[in-house]
Amino acid sequence: MASAVPSVSSSEPLPHSQMNRQGSDGKAEKFHEVGHIEDIESSRADHIIARNRNVSAKIQNPLHGLSKETLTDMADRFCQEHGFEEKQDLFRRAALVSQRPNDHEEIVELTEEDRFWLRREKTNKWDQTRALYFLIIVCSLGSAIQGWDNTGANGANLSFPQEFGIEHNTWLVGMVNAAPSITVGAVSAMLTDPINHFIGRRGTIFVTGLFCVFPVLGQAFTQNWQELFVCRVLLGLGMGMKITTIPIMTAETAPAAIRGALVMSFQLLVAFGIFFGFCSNLMFYQVGDNAWRIQLAAAFVPAVPLLLLIWFAPESPRWLMKKGRYAKAFRAFCRLRKSEIQAARDMFYAHCQLEEEREAFKGTTYFSRFSDLFVKPRLRRANIASWTIMISQQLCGINIMSFYSSTIFAEAGYNTKQCLLASFGFGLVNTIFAFPAIWTIDTFGRRNLLICTFPCMAVCLFWAGSMFFLDEGNSARVPIIALAVYLFTAFYSPGMGPVPFVYAAESYPLTHREIGMSWAVQQNNMWAAVLGLTFPSMLAAMKPWGAFYFYASTNLLAWCLCFFLVPETARRTLEELDYVFAVPVPVFAKYQATKWLPWFVKRYVFWQKSAKFEPLYKLEGVAGEGTEIERFH
């Protein structure tokens, strides 16, 4: 047991790092001396180690165990430091709710109005402010550009290689198609951290939106493949920062209970972009030799309302807090929440966690923050999980369908119109089956969606590849291939589709969120570039059936990686995820192999109702305590 804190004059508030908490013997203990591995740590250094190495898998509210007097002192000091003296009583109540998120009915200091709104956010979790939904919709428009461009290239692949005389140079065709992904992987995503640092989330989305208008339109006026390549490189320059910032923006503004569903609007609009891109391809494929130009240029459409409307949405309050602009942050929280008590609670809770994060992860420059991603254990584990999911999205082979489905159907024997109609079906299925994830991503969980869908996608690709051995004169040959592709897409859309960007956006602490997310997106697009660059040559060398078999196998590889390296993040606040990613990878992997998997086999293979489930995480004072999601890690 650590010694009690020396007496301090009650007239002077304690700094956050020296707040007292009641120990098991009734004596006060330093706030920073209470760790998340053992009940009490002996020093500040041990506390920081505890936040990075959570070997006993405890997820603890940073305010858990503090006395009411200490919480009041913290709230008062917070108000004095940030100019909220007139809101002192509000933040005192908010501090109590932050400490006991499930006990608002028992906190006597709360008003009836406070209880009404806290009760309602549990019974009516979708009852959110118009400002929140407006922000989500506007931000998501930016993701539609990505999907639309992919499908524009899909249709254009049937024409532009012939016009520029490169139809027999498969590597060159692949390089032009993959140019945006190459740029994102090589340069663009890595600029997200400094750009966000200086101009914020809204400013970054606006500036990058400009790159999604003019270079996209420029593609229609190119006279050779070099000019087309340059336009697509400029598109990638904006796209990388945009697709990195949008999920961060939505994750930082959404309530924990529906954060996954709201952040997945990014993928939902990508699916819509793919669908409308295929519609555009069908509309313009008969206009003549210039059809491919219109198909590529049409992708600028979603960027226009994005540029006009983004300034009417509130800035991310967590980014404002990071910059020390607490007054603006509170106004933003009030626009994004239904009541002041909810806004004050979320702000105070985020402030407490931000103070601890700043102590545990001292990254003052871009390069020191970058090195932290590989040096600090908590950040390194978030990296492993996020990169695993991002790379797995490419291993599953979906971008091959987005870029080359028309080419695949042409190889199977379809004409141009039939190829575009079959690809249109792919886009339609991708859009329809993205909707279930709005509900399942926060109830069934991110990890579980991946674990369940990867084997199904592998089976569909094995099936599609095998159908190429049917006689070409068999009228059922191509429809069955299309059916297998559609089923593959139906399993992809609610699982591997929305999860990667949701997961990466929430995995990193606020101090490293931009740089962590940017490097995760960099991995995603680097491998997307590899796929886009190599697939035309793979198709020529391995034939369609070999390419399908290859990606069926990589789906199984991705399943193994996600099973052992990716923890569940559903229904955790962004702050509580610090403790999820503080669990060492060997501890997590061993639990999956020796505890969870045997329980699952007994319970759901042999139907033994007596099988005893042993949870990985031990929850202390967090809002997700006792939820069904705890059965799935």
N, C-alpha and C positions, 0 to 999 in steps of 0.2 A: 504494500500500500504506500503510495506516495505521501510525503509529508504535506501538512496543510499549508496554505499560502500565508505568509506573514500578514499581520493585520494592516489594513489600508484605511485611510480616512474615508468615511462614508460620504463625505461631501464632494469627493472628486471621483467621477466615473472612471471605471477601469477601462483600459483599452481592450479591444475585442480579443486579442490574443491572450489576455490575462483574466478573462471572465471566470467566475467560480461556478462550480457545479457540485451537487451534493453527492458524496461518496456513500458506499454501503454502510460506513460507520457513522454517517451523519455529519462528518467533517467536510469542509469545503476543499475542493481540489481544482487545480488550474484547468481551464477549459482545454488548453492545448495539451494537457497531460493525460486526457482521457482518450485512449486510442480506439481503433476499430478492429483490432486483433484481440488484445486482451482488454480487461475492464479498465485498467489504468496503465498508462505508460509513464516512464520515469523522467522524460525530458522532452523538450520541444523537438529535438532531432528524431526521437522515437515516434513522435506523432506524425511527422512528415513521412517517415518510413512506413508507418501504418497506412497512410493514404496511398502509398505506392505498392505495398505488398500485403494484401488482405488475405492471408493464408487460411483463415477460418471462415471466409466468405460471409462476413457480416455486412449488411447494408444498413447504415445508421444515419438517421436524421442528424445533421450537424448541431441541432439544438437539443437533442435528446438528453434528458437528465439534468438540464439546467434548472435552477430554482426560479420561482416566479419573480423574486426580487432581482435576480441577475438578468432575466429577460427584460424586465422593465428598465433596468439601467442601460441595457444594450439598445433598446428602442429609443430611450431618451437621448442617448449619445448620438445615435443615427440621425435623429431629428435635428439636433444641434449642429452636427457637422455638415448637413446637407440642406439646411434651410427649411425644415418642415415643422417648425415650432408650433404652428397653428394646427398641425395634424398629429400632435403628440399622442393624444388619446387614441386616435385611429391606429397608429403604428404600435402602440402598446397592445391593443386587442389583436392586431395582425401578428405580432410576435407570438402571442399565446396560441393562435391558430396554426402558425407555422410549426410550432413545436408539437402540437397534438392535432394533426389534420383530420383524424377520424372521430374526435371527441368534442366537436363544436357544440353539441347539445348540452355538454356538461360544464362548459366554460362560462361561469356566471357573469363575467365582465362583458360578454357579447350582448348586443341589443337584439331585439326580435327581428329587426330588419336584417342584421348580420346573419342570423340563423336561417332566415328565409332564403337568402341567396346562397349560403353554403350548403343548405339542404337541396336546393334546386339544382346546383351544379352536379350533384350525384344522381338525382332522379331525372333530370332533363339535360344530359351532357351535351346535346346538340344545340341547346338554346344559348347561342353566342351572339355577340354584337355584330351589327352590320359592317362595322369597320374591319373586324377580323375576317369575315367572309369576303369582303371587298379586296382586302390585301391578298388573301389566298388566291382568288380568281385572277387578279391582275398579274401577280407574280407567275402564276402557272401559264399564262399566255406565252411567256418567254420560252417555256419548254416545248410548246407546240412547234416552234420553228425547227427544233432539232429533228422531230419526227417527220415533219413535212419535207425537210431537205433530204433525209434518207430516202424517202419514197420518190421524191423528184429525181434523184440520181438513179433510183431503181428503174423508172421508165426511160430516162435519158440514156441508160446503158444500151438500149436497143438501137440508138441512132448516132450519138455523138462520136463513138469510136470510128464509125465508117466515114463521117464527115471530115474528121481530122486525120484520117489515114492511119490509125493506130489499132485497128480491130484485131490485128494479129500479134500485137505486143501486149500480152496479158499483164505483165508487170507495170507497164505504163498506164493501162486502164485502171488497174488496182490503185496506183499511186494517186491518180486524179480523184478517184472516189474517196480514198482515205485521207485526202489532204486536210479536211477539218480535224479529224481525229489525230493526225500526225502533229498538227500545230498545237492542239490542246495538250497532247502528251508531252511535247517537247518544250513548250513555252507558256502557253496561255494560262493553264490551270495554276501554274506556280506564281503567276502575277496576282492571284486573288488576294493573298494576305496583304501586300503593301497597298493595293488599290482600295480594299475595304478599310484599311487603317486610316487612309487620308480622306476618303469621300463617303464612307458609310455604305450600308446595304442598298439604299435607294439609289444613291449616286452611281454605284457600280452597275446596278441593273440598267439604269438609263444609258450610261456611256456604252456598255456592251451591246445594248439594243441597237445603237447606231450601226454597229458592225453587222447586224443581222438585217439591215435594210439595203444599204448602198452596195456592198459586195455581192449580195444575193441578186439584186437587180442587174449588176454588172455582168453576171454570168450570161445573160441573154444577148450581150453584144460582143462576146469574145470571138476572135477570128482564128485562133489556133489553140492547141491543148495547153500551151504555156500560159496564155492569158487566163484560160479557165482554171488552171491550177492556182495561179496567183489569187484570183477571186475567192477560191475555196479556202486558201490559206488565211486570207483576211477574215472570212467568215469564222474560221476556227479560232482566230485570235479573240473575237468577242464571245464566241460560244463557250469557250472553256471557263472564263470568269463568270459568265451568266449562269451556266448549269451548276456551278459550284456555289454561288451566292444564293440562288433562289431557295434551295432546300434549307440552307442555314437560316435564311430570313423567316421561312415558315416554321421551322422547328423552334426558333427563339420566341415566336409570338403565340404559338398554339398551346392550349392547356394540355397537361400530361395525359388526361384520359382519352383524348381524341387526337393526340399529336401525330400518331402514325397515319391516321386516315387523312388528316389535313395535309401533311407533308407529301403523302402519296399522290395528291392532286398533281404534283410534278409529272409523275409517270402517266397519270390519267390523261393529261393534256398532250404528252408525247404520243400516246395511243391515238388521241383525236387528230393530232398532226399527221400521223401515219395514214389514218383513214382519209382525211381530206386531201392528203397528197395523192393517194391512189385515185380518189374522185377526180382530182385535177388531171392526172395522167389520162384517164378515160375521156375526159371532156376534150382534151386538146390533141390526142394522138393522131387525129385525121386532118390536122391543119396543114400538113405538108412537111417539108424538110426542116422547118423551124419549130416543130412540135417540142423537141427536147429543150429548146431555149425557154419556152414558156413554162414547161414542166419544172425546170430548175428555178426560174425567177419567181414563180408563184409563192414560194416559201416566205417571201417578205411580208405577206399579209398580216400574220399575228403580231409582228413587231410594232406595227403602227399604233394600235390601241395601247400596247404596253408603254411606249414612249410618252403617250399623252396622259395616261392615268396613274402612272407610278408615283407622281408627286402628290397625289391626293390620298395616298395610303400613309399610315404612320410609320416612322422609322422604328427599327428594332429597338425595344427598350433596353435589352441586355447590352447591345452595342453602345447605346448612350451611356449606360452605367459604366461600362468599360472605359469610356472616354471621360468619366467624371461629371457628366451632364445629368444629374439626378432629377432636377426639376422637370426637364423635358422627358426623361424616362418615365416619371410618374404620370405625366399627362398622356404619354403613349399607352401606358398600362391601363389607364382609365378609359381610353378609347377602345381598348381590346378586351376589356372585362365588363361584366354586367353591373358590378358594384364597386364602391371604393374599398370595401373590406377585402375583396378578392384581389384588387390591384395592389393594395398595400401588402397583403400577405405574400403575393408572388414576388414583389419587389424586395421585401425584407429578406425573404428566404434566399433569393438569388444573390443579394448583397452579402449575406453571411457566407455563402459558399464561395463567392468570388474572392472574399478576403482570404479564405483558406487556400484557394487555388493559387492566388498570387504568392503565398508563402511557400507552397509545395512545389510550384512550377515557375521558377523565376526566369522567364524568357523576356529579355528586354530588347533584343534585336531580332531581325528576321533569321539570321544564321543561328543564333542561340536557341530560338524557338524551334528551328528545323532540327538542330542536334538533339533537342529534348525529345522529339518524336521517336528517337532510337535509343536514347540514354535513360530517360525516366521510365521506370517499369509500367506505371499506369498508362502512359501515352503509348508506349511500345505495344502493349496488349490491345489498345484501341486500334492501333495501326494494323496489327496482324489480323484482327477480326474484320476491319473495314476493307483492307486490301484483299482479303480472301473473298469477300462477297463481291467486290467490284470486279476482280479478275474472273470470278465464277460466272458473272453475267456474260462475259465474252466467251468463256469456255462452253457455255450452253449452246452457243451458235445462233442466237437470235438475230444478231446484226447481219449475219449472212442472209437471212430471210429478208431483212429490211432492204439491204442493198441489191441482192441478187436473186430474189424469188422469181422475177420475170425471166431472168437468164436460165434459172433451173427449169422452169416450166417449158422454156423454149428447147432446152436439151431433151426434155421428155417428149417433145413432139408437138407442142401447141404453136399456133400462129400468133401474131402480135396482139390481136384483139383478145384471143383466149388467154394469153399470158397476163395481160393487164387485168382481165376479169378475175382470173384465179388469184392474182396478187391483191386485188380489191377484196376478195373474200378473206385473205390473210389479215388485211387491215381491219375489216369489220369484226372478225373474231377477236383480234387483239384488243379492240375497243370494248366490246361487250363484256368480255371476261375480266376486264380490269375493274369493273364495278364491284364484284364481291369483296375485293380486298379492302374497300372502304370500311367494311364491318369486321372482316377477319384479321386485319393487320394489327388491331388493338385488342382483339378478344382471343383469337387463336395464337397470335404472336408472330414476330418476324422470323425467328429461327425455325419454328415449326412449319411455316409455309414453305420454306426452302427444303427442309428435310422430307416433306411429303411430296413435293412436285418434281424434284430432280430425277428420281427413278422413273416417274411417269414420262417425263420428257425424253429420257434415254430410250425407253421402249418405243415411243412414237418415231424417233429417228431411225432406230434399227428397222422398224416396219417400213418406213418410207424408202430407205435404202434397198431393202429386199425387193420392193415392187419394181425396181428398175430391171430385174431379171425376167420379168414377164415379157412375153412376145410383144413387139412394138405394134403389131396389128390388133392386139387385144384392146377392145374399146374401154375396158375397165381400168387399164393401166394408169393413165394420168389422173382420172378422178380419185383412185385409191391413194395415189401419191399426195394429191391435194388434200384429201381427208386426213391423212397422217400428219401433214404439215399443219392443218387447222387444229387438230387435237394437241399437237405439240404447243401451238400458240395458246390454246385454251388453258393449258397447265402453266405456261410461262407467265401469262398476264396477271394472275392474282398472286404469284409468288416471286419469281426472280425479276419480274418487271418492276414493281414498286419498291421492293425491300432495299436494294443497294443504296440508293440516294437517301432514303429515310434513315437507314442505319448509320451511314457515315456522318450525316448531318447532326445526329444526336450523340455520337460516340465520344467526341472530344470536349474537354472543359472549355469554358469561355475564353480563357487566356490563349488557347491554341486552336480554337475552332476553325478559323479561316485557313491557317496553314495546314492543319490536319486534313480538313475536307479537300483542300486544293490538291494535295498529294494523293489522296484517295481517288479523286476524279482523274488525276494524271495517269494513275495506273489503269483505270477503266478505259480511258481513251487511247493510251499507248497500245494496249492489247487489241482494242477495236481497230486501230490502225494496222496492226500486224495481220489481223483477220481480213480486213478489207484489201490489204496489199497482196496477200498470198492466195486468197480464195480463187481468183481467176486461173492462176497457175495450178492450184490444187485440183480444180475441177478438170483441167486439161490432163493432168498427170494421173490422178486417182479415179477419174470418172465420177459421176454423181453419186453412185452407190458407195464408193470408197469414202467420199467426203461426208456423207451421212453417217456412215459407220464410225468415222473418226470423231465426229462431234457427239455421237451417242456415248462413246467411251469417255470423252472429256466431261460429260454430264455426271457420270459415275465418280470420276475423280473429284469433281466439285462437291458432290454429296459428302464424300469422305472428309474433305477439307472443312466444310461447314460444320459437320457433326462434331469434330474434335476442337475446332478453333473459334467458333462463333457463339458467344453467350446470348441469352435472350435479353432484350432491352425494353420490351413492351411494359407499359404502365409504370414506368419509373420516371421521376422528374429528371431533367437534365443534370441536376445537382447530385441526385442519388446514384447516377450511373458511374460516378467516380469510384464507388465501392465495388460495383460489378466488375469494372475493368482493373481493379486492384487485385483481384483473385489471380494467382499465378496460372499460366497456361498449363503446366503439368498437373496442377491440382484440378483444374477444370476438365482436362482431357481424361484424367484417371477416373473422375467421378462419372463421366459419360460412359466409359467402358466397363466400369466395375459396379456401378450403382444404378444409373438410369436405364441402360440397355437391358440388363437382366430383369429389372422390374417391368419394363415394357414388354419383353418377351413373355414373361409369366402372366402379365395382366391381359394383354391383347392378342397374344398368339395362342397360349394355352388356356386363356379365360379363367385364370385363377383369381377369384375375387378376394382371396385372402392375402394376395401379394401386398407387401408393405412398402409404401413409397417413402423414401428418405430424401427430403429436399436438400438442395445444395446450399441455398442462402438462408441465413438466419436474420430475420427482419426485426429491427428495433425502432419503433416510433415513426414508421414511414407510411405514406398514404396507401401503398399497395399491399400492406400487411394482410395476410389471410386470403388473398385473391386466388382464383382458380389457376391463373397463369403460372403460379408458383410450381405447379405440377410439371411444367415443361421448361427445361433449361436449355 
